Amino acid sequence: MIRFLAIGVLSLSAVACAFAGSAALHSGKYEGLMLAVTPGNQVEGFYSEAMGEGVSRRCTFYLQGKPEALTTWLDAAYPGSVAVASDGVTLTVEQGRQHPGCINVLMPEIATGLDLTQSASKKWIGLVTVSADKAYLLKTPGAKAAKRPYIVKGDVVGVLAFKDGWAQVEFINVDDRSFKGWISQDQYARLAAPKP
């Protein structure tokens, strides 16, 4: 009996190690990176980092695709990858500092692998960019907008659900406060990597 228990414990240990070696990416905030894992196990992301006070320098770009073969873009597109790291993710974009403004802000390690610590776990299934000048975060699809928080054109938000032409989104402000609500499909644009 003890021999079977020992074999069972060793087997469970081997299975646990195998799963640990193939850890999956999870949606969330990783320092300056918003990352969403789609239902099809693709990733969508938005990287934004600013440096300086008053006159600040900013580095922003989008990413989308399979974790091991991403397209990153703002003005031009560059290949990259994202992988699980011990306390977050490692983002690698060999030409990442060529995105507008990034040479002054982004660490040179982006070319070989920049480790980003997870600051918040989320349940995002995608990211969208607000295309309307102002989009109120409604309690339910089609509800009244009176006295509701709103997001503005250019904001990037995490998607919690899509339903009948609506998206339930989450916006995180500069103070890390979270606001959730529904916006209609005419108020947002899905991320779309440029074709090579």
Backbone torsions as a table, in degrees:
resi	resn	phi	psi	omega
1	MET	NA	-46.4	-179.5
2	ILE	-63.1	-37.7	179.4
3	ARG	-62.0	-42.1	178.5
4	PHE	-66.0	-38.1	177.2
5	LEU	-63.3	-42.9	179.7
6	ALA	-62.9	-43.1	178.5
7	ILE	-63.7	-40.5	178.3
8	GLY	-62.7	-43.3	179.5
9	VAL	-65.0	-42.5	178.2
10	LEU	-63.6	-39.4	179.0
11	SER	-64.3	-44.2	178.3
12	LEU	-63.0	-38.4	178.4
13	SER	-62.8	-42.9	179.7
14	ALA	-63.9	-41.0	179.0
15	VAL	-64.9	-43.9	179.9
16	ALA	-61.2	-41.9	178.5
17	CYS	-64.1	-39.9	-179.9
18	ALA	-63.1	-43.0	178.9
19	PHE	-68.0	-37.5	179.4
20	ALA	-63.4	-34.7	-179.0
21	GLY	-70.7	-24.2	-179.2
22	SER	-116.4	47.2	-178.8
23	ALA	-60.4	144.7	-177.7
24	ALA	-94.6	152.3	173.8
25	LEU	-71.6	149.1	178.9
26	HIS	-128.8	145.8	177.0
27	SER	-64.6	146.1	176.4
28	GLY	160.7	-174.6	176.1
29	LYS	-97.4	129.5	178.0
30	TYR	-126.5	88.3	-173.8
31	GLU	52.0	-116.6	-178.3
32	GLY	-83.0	3.9	-175.7
33	LEU	-107.7	124.4	167.8
34	MET	-93.3	126.0	-177.0
35	LEU	-128.8	129.3	177.1
36	ALA	-120.9	134.5	174.9
37	VAL	-101.7	119.3	-176.0
38	THR	-78.2	163.6	176.9
39	PRO	-57.3	-24.2	178.7
40	GLY	-90.7	15.6	179.7
41	ASN	61.2	27.5	169.1
42	GLN	-94.3	170.4	175.9
43	VAL	-124.0	148.7	172.7
44	GLU	-129.3	137.7	-176.9
45	GLY	-148.9	163.8	175.9
46	PHE	-141.7	121.4	179.4
47	TYR	-105.2	130.6	178.5
48	SER	-145.0	124.4	178.4
49	GLU	-142.9	136.6	178.1
50	ALA	-121.2	153.4	-179.2
51	MET	-137.3	137.1	177.9
52	GLY	95.0	162.6	177.4
53	GLU	-116.6	155.1	-175.9
54	GLY	72.4	-99.2	174.7
55	VAL	-85.3	106.0	-176.8
56	SER	-106.7	154.8	173.8
57	ARG	-102.0	142.8	-174.7
58	ARG	-132.1	142.0	175.4
59	CYS	-124.9	119.6	176.7
60	THR	-138.6	143.4	171.9
61	PHE	-162.1	159.4	178.6
62	TYR	-100.1	159.6	172.1
63	LEU	-144.7	149.2	-177.1
64	GLN	-161.1	146.5	175.1
65	GLY	133.6	-162.3	175.1
66	LYS	-73.8	143.3	-176.6
67	PRO	-51.7	-36.7	-177.1
68	GLU	-86.5	-7.1	-177.9
69	ALA	-146.4	71.2	-177.9
70	LEU	-87.6	157.9	164.5
71	THR	-110.2	128.2	173.6
72	THR	-111.0	144.3	-176.9
73	TRP	-158.6	154.8	163.2
74	LEU	-144.9	-78.7	172.5
75	ASP	-90.4	-42.9	178.3
76	ALA	-121.9	162.4	-178.1
77	ALA	-106.4	139.0	177.5
78	TYR	-136.1	143.8	179.0
79	PRO	-74.0	156.2	178.4
80	GLY	-163.0	-174.6	177.4
81	SER	-153.9	160.6	174.6
82	VAL	-137.7	136.4	-177.5
83	ALA	-139.2	157.3	177.7
84	VAL	-67.0	136.9	174.1
85	ALA	-122.8	172.8	-173.5
86	SER	-56.7	-41.6	-179.5
87	ASP	-125.2	24.0	179.0
88	GLY	172.5	-125.3	179.6
89	VAL	-136.6	160.8	171.8
90	THR	-114.4	119.6	179.4
91	LEU	-102.8	125.6	-179.6
92	THR	-124.2	120.8	174.8
93	VAL	-139.7	100.7	-173.8
94	GLU	-52.6	-39.3	-179.8
95	GLN	-105.1	24.4	-175.4
96	GLY	-57.7	-33.3	-178.9
97	ARG	-74.8	-4.3	176.3
98	GLN	-85.4	-11.6	173.1
99	HIS	-63.2	146.1	-176.1
100	PRO	-51.4	127.9	177.5
101	GLY	79.8	-11.1	-172.2
102	CYS	-75.8	-24.3	-178.3
103	ILE	-64.2	-29.2	-179.1
104	ASN	-88.3	-11.1	-172.1
105	VAL	-121.2	-44.4	-171.3
106	LEU	-80.3	134.4	179.8
107	MET	-63.9	145.6	178.8
108	PRO	-59.0	-22.8	179.9
109	GLU	-60.4	-16.3	178.0
110	ILE	-55.5	-28.7	-178.1
111	ALA	-71.6	-28.7	-177.5
112	THR	-116.6	-8.5	178.5
113	GLY	133.0	105.3	180.0
114	LEU	-99.5	117.8	-179.8
115	ASP	-80.3	127.6	179.6
116	LEU	-121.2	125.3	-178.4
117	THR	-82.0	138.9	178.6
118	GLN	-72.3	127.7	177.8
119	SER	-106.2	-18.0	177.9
120	ALA	-159.2	134.2	174.9
121	SER	-90.7	135.3	-177.7
122	LYS	-131.2	169.1	178.9
123	LYS	-113.1	34.0	-178.1
124	TRP	-69.2	139.4	176.7
125	ILE	-109.3	3.2	178.9
126	GLY	175.1	175.6	174.6
127	LEU	-127.7	147.9	173.9
128	VAL	-134.9	157.7	176.0
129	THR	-107.1	133.9	179.4
130	VAL	-69.9	127.0	-178.6
131	SER	-106.4	-16.4	178.1
132	ALA	-83.4	154.0	177.5
133	ASP	-59.5	-38.6	179.5
134	LYS	-148.8	129.4	179.1
135	ALA	-127.0	115.0	178.9
136	TYR	-74.4	141.4	178.3
137	LEU	-88.1	97.3	-174.4
138	LEU	-80.5	148.5	179.8
139	LYS	-65.8	-37.1	177.7
140	THR	-140.9	158.1	178.5
141	PRO	-55.8	128.5	177.0
142	GLY	82.4	1.6	-179.1
143	ALA	-68.8	168.3	178.0
144	LYS	-71.9	147.0	-175.6
145	ALA	-91.1	-0.8	-174.9
146	ALA	-53.1	128.5	175.0
147	LYS	52.4	37.1	178.0
148	ARG	-104.7	150.3	172.6
149	PRO	-64.6	157.4	179.7
150	TYR	-138.8	162.1	176.4
151	ILE	-119.2	161.0	-174.0
152	VAL	-123.0	166.8	-177.4
153	LYS	-51.3	131.1	178.9
154	GLY	96.3	-18.0	176.9
155	ASP	-63.4	140.4	174.6
156	VAL	-105.6	128.9	-175.6
157	VAL	-129.1	151.8	176.3
158	GLY	-81.6	144.0	179.8
159	VAL	-102.7	127.7	177.2
160	LEU	-95.6	-29.8	179.8
161	ALA	-163.4	151.9	170.2
162	PHE	-115.0	135.9	-179.7
163	LYS	-155.2	117.6	172.7
164	ASP	47.8	49.8	177.6
165	GLY	82.8	10.4	179.0
166	TRP	-124.6	157.1	174.3
167	ALA	-128.3	129.9	172.2
168	GLN	-87.4	119.0	-172.1
169	VAL	-121.2	162.3	175.4
170	GLU	-128.3	126.7	177.4
171	PHE	-110.9	134.6	177.2
172	ILE	-115.5	120.6	-177.1
173	ASN	-83.6	-178.3	-176.0
174	VAL	-64.8	-20.6	177.7
175	ASP	-92.4	11.7	-178.5
176	ASP	63.8	24.1	173.1
177	ARG	-86.1	140.5	-176.2
178	SER	-104.2	136.7	176.8
179	PHE	-129.5	130.7	-177.8
180	LYS	-121.4	151.0	176.6
181	GLY	175.4	179.4	-177.8
182	TRP	-104.0	137.9	172.4
183	ILE	-129.4	151.5	-176.5
184	SER	-85.8	159.9	-173.9
185	GLN	-63.8	-17.3	176.2
186	ASP	-84.1	1.7	-179.9
187	GLN	-108.7	-1.1	-178.9
188	TYR	-142.4	162.3	175.7
189	ALA	-126.2	134.8	175.8
190	ARG	-72.2	151.8	175.0
191	LEU	-67.6	139.0	178.2
192	ALA	-144.5	106.8	179.3
193	ALA	-63.7	141.1	177.7
194	PRO	-64.4	146.2	179.2
195	LYS	-74.9	138.4	-179.5
196	PRO	-67.7	NA	NA
